[in-house]
Amino acid sequence: MNDRPLILITNDDGIYAKGLKELTEVMRLFGDVVVIAPEAAMSGMSNAITTGKPLRASKIEEEDGYILYKCSGTPVDCVKMGFNQLLERKPDFVVSGINHGTNSSISVVYSGTMGAAIEGCLHGVSSIGFSLCDYDPDADFTRAKMWVARIFQSVAEYGLPHFTCLNVNIPKGEVRGIEVCRQTSGKWVEEMEKRTDPHQRDYYWLSGYFKNFEPDVPGTDMHALENQHVSVVPVTVDMTCNKTLEQMKNWRF
């Protein structure tokens, strides 16, 4: 009988992303690993699932304590495939990343990395989404891997409540420490840039910038990152606004 924990890994940057390989290297120190990753980049997929076409999964590599699959679906599809088809037993952990680029503040809503972590916690498994604040495909994950290991060890020791996962963002460069904090209030100000192709047909490209509603506010994830601290935000799937709920109890419909 194998007593080593079983860790399911996925990401949204795709099976060939450097961050996925680095995360896998760290997780293999802690248990047996099954990687089920999208065959193509799936950034911005959030909790999307595939419904209009069949999914395919292919085993790419296998050795003692390690299996790698590529999947034609989204990050959440990959997690669902693991729980429902590809794993011989329920995993002890779901770990997603390491994402190339931040998933702080409202980006958690759009993130395929975090969509996978949320899906993991919906299955009652301690789940973590890791991101490095560096969009370079060849980013240096040397420092980040140390913090990934430390945070994973803490989750393994303390556990997480049902339907709760962690959104972990690691600053680029030197790291001063870890801060458990809340999500910064902000939004992406989206601007659809209109362009014209060589055939004189119009098309549109998503651009925009982030608007921080709480600049320089301690206790928020972006403040932590700006001060070179790893931000750790507990994320719950219950999206009820309890303050509004109480106010609405006095409404007359």
ChimeraX attribute file (.defattr): number of C-alpha atoms within 10 A of each C-alpha:
attribute: neighborCount
match mode: 1-to-1
recipient: residues
	/A:1	3
	/A:2	8
	/A:3	7
	/A:4	12
	/A:5	15
	/A:6	23
	/A:7	22
	/A:8	29
	/A:9	31
	/A:10	34
	/A:11	37
	/A:12	32
	/A:13	26
	/A:14	24
	/A:15	22
	/A:16	14
	/A:17	20
	/A:18	21
	/A:19	28
	/A:20	23
	/A:21	14
	/A:22	17
	/A:23	24
	/A:24	24
	/A:25	13
	/A:26	15
	/A:27	21
	/A:28	16
	/A:29	10
	/A:30	16
	/A:31	19
	/A:32	19
	/A:33	25
	/A:34	25
	/A:35	28
	/A:36	29
	/A:37	34
	/A:38	25
	/A:39	20
	/A:40	17
	/A:41	18
	/A:42	20
	/A:43	18
	/A:44	19
	/A:45	20
	/A:46	22
	/A:47	20
	/A:48	17
	/A:49	14
	/A:50	12
	/A:51	9
	/A:52	6
	/A:53	7
	/A:54	8
	/A:55	14
	/A:56	12
	/A:57	18
	/A:58	12
	/A:59	13
	/A:60	11
	/A:61	11
	/A:62	11
	/A:63	7
	/A:64	7
	/A:65	13
	/A:66	16
	/A:67	16
	/A:68	19
	/A:69	21
	/A:70	22
	/A:71	21
	/A:72	17
	/A:73	24
	/A:74	32
	/A:75	36
	/A:76	29
	/A:77	23
	/A:78	31
	/A:79	30
	/A:80	18
	/A:81	18
	/A:82	23
	/A:83	16
	/A:84	12
	/A:85	11
	/A:86	16
	/A:87	13
	/A:88	9
	/A:89	11
	/A:90	15
	/A:91	22
	/A:92	17
	/A:93	25
	/A:94	27
	/A:95	28
	/A:96	33
	/A:97	31
	/A:98	31
	/A:99	31
	/A:100	26
	/A:101	19
	/A:102	22
	/A:103	26
	/A:104	27
	/A:105	21
	/A:106	17
	/A:107	18
	/A:108	19
	/A:109	15
	/A:110	16
	/A:111	24
	/A:112	31
	/A:113	34
	/A:114	36
	/A:115	26
	/A:116	33
	/A:117	34
	/A:118	30
	/A:119	23
	/A:120	29
	/A:121	24
	/A:122	17
	/A:123	17
	/A:124	18
	/A:125	23
	/A:126	26
	/A:127	32
	/A:128	32
	/A:129	30
	/A:130	30
	/A:131	29
	/A:132	26
	/A:133	19
	/A:134	18
	/A:135	13
	/A:136	11
	/A:137	13
	/A:138	11
	/A:139	15
	/A:140	16
	/A:141	20
	/A:142	10
	/A:143	14
	/A:144	25
	/A:145	21
	/A:146	11
	/A:147	19
	/A:148	23
	/A:149	16
	/A:150	12
	/A:151	19
	/A:152	20
	/A:153	13
	/A:154	11
	/A:155	17
	/A:156	15
	/A:157	9
	/A:158	9
	/A:159	15
	/A:160	19
	/A:161	13
	/A:162	15
	/A:163	19
	/A:164	22
	/A:165	30
	/A:166	25
	/A:167	27
	/A:168	28
	/A:169	30
	/A:170	33
	/A:171	24
	/A:172	22
	/A:173	15
	/A:174	11
	/A:175	16
	/A:176	13
	/A:177	13
	/A:178	19
	/A:179	19
	/A:180	16
	/A:181	18
	/A:182	20
	/A:183	21
	/A:184	22
	/A:185	17
	/A:186	16
	/A:187	14
	/A:188	14
	/A:189	10
	/A:190	11
	/A:191	12
	/A:192	11
	/A:193	11
	/A:194	10
	/A:195	11
	/A:196	10
	/A:197	8
	/A:198	6
	/A:199	6
	/A:200	8
	/A:201	8
	/A:202	10
	/A:203	11
	/A:204	11
	/A:205	10
	/A:206	9
	/A:207	11
	/A:208	12
	/A:209	10
	/A:210	13
	/A:211	13
	/A:212	15
	/A:213	11
	/A:214	13
	/A:215	13
	/A:216	13
	/A:217	13
	/A:218	14
	/A:219	15
	/A:220	23
	/A:221	28
	/A:222	29
	/A:223	20
	/A:224	27
	/A:225	22
	/A:226	13
	/A:227	15
	/A:228	19
	/A:229	22
	/A:230	29
	/A:231	29
	/A:232	25
	/A:233	21
	/A:234	17
	/A:235	20
	/A:236	15
	/A:237	13
	/A:238	8
	/A:239	7
	/A:240	8
	/A:241	8
	/A:242	9
	/A:243	8
	/A:244	9
	/A:245	10
	/A:246	10
	/A:247	9
	/A:248	11
	/A:249	8
	/A:250	8
	/A:251	7
	/A:252	5
	/A:253	4
